[in-house]
Amino acid sequence: MLFITANCFAQRPVKKSHYLDKFPIMIETWDSSAHVFRDSLVRSDWRIFYDTQLTHLMADLYVVGDTLYCINYYRNGNKKSDMRFIDLLEVRYHAEWCENGQLKIERKNFFDRLQTFTVYYCSGRKYQEFDIYRGAESWGTARCWYENGQLAWEVVYPEFDYATYHSGLLKHERISESFWDSTGVRTKTNVYK
């Protein structure tokens, strides 16, 4: 059963609800409460709570101009994720945190330019780092580390060049890849060019 109350937040009413059994964390899983958001998000902001007493905030969903903000929280109150969509479709900002407050991922304006994408373990150590263009293709050198800080693998792609890419001449293909065990011993290397 969905519990909703209206309140005043800024100039738009805020709908309050507790989640049913599944909530769209990262917009992956939908249930009946999500359909309510989709239909009325343009008219109202939403505050979703873990409990029926509406005391433990789970998510804020609201629109400012052409941007939809989806902010999720852990039960302890720390921010879990922050996603911002332009025109309810294109992701313009994406960040995630561990429950202890450590930043895991942060990406900004990642569909229209080359960007270094860095992911961290909850301990704060680097987990992965790579350059991407338009949110999908990796360019340059991509690396992944074990939690102990030792390099786990490295894949080399061509360096990105806007003019060559947009002319169709830059091919996205692996040049080489190397793998290490958690003690630093190289276990495999493949060279493709």
Secondary structure, 3 states (H helix, E strand, C coil): CCCCEEEEECCEEEEEEECCCCCCHHHCCCCHHHHHHHHHCCCCEEEEECCCCCCCEEEEEEEECCEEEEEEECCCCCEEEEEEEECCCEEEEEEEECCCCCEEEEEECCCCCCEEEEEECCCCCEEEEEEEECCCEEEEEEEEECCCCCEEEEEECCCCCHHHHHHCCCCCCCCEEEEECCCCCEEEEEECC
